[in-house]
Amino acid sequence: MDRMWAPWRRAYVSGEAPEQGCLFCRLASATDDAENLVLARGRLAFAVLNRYPYTNGHLMVVPVRHAALFSELEPEEGAALMAGVAAAERAFAEAMSCGGVNGGWNVGRCAGAGVEGHLHLHVLPRWPGDVNFLPAVADVKVVSESLESSYRRLLPFFEGVF
């Protein structure tokens, strides 16, 4: 039997108590971008790799201001989010040679939000054949690249985005 190890996911899947307060507000005010996997930051938005990715390169674009809904954003904040999504598309195509991109957001627990109350957009690169039987029969996803490696490959494409 083959085993796939992902010990870094233990805290997430076990439901261990997360840090108090809003994850994205903490990231917005953090200063060590490499440690926090923040790819770019600006006055209105920032881009950060997801620590629990569905695919290599899975990232999130987040407004700096704590807002739960798109309808709460100022037009400039929405534009900054879309600039981050556009940068992600370019980065995925050029740095990762992806064949497509998925994107979306989840508002509220019943919609699948893992972090409620602070809007964020998920952007994921996709490749032909990256979906296989493992998620269906074994409830397992294989992510073949470390977060640090994805961070180094994507970082240059976010310079000056926000």
Order of alpha helices (4+ residues) and beta strands (2+ residues): alpha-alpha-alpha-beta-beta-beta-alpha-beta-beta-alpha-alpha
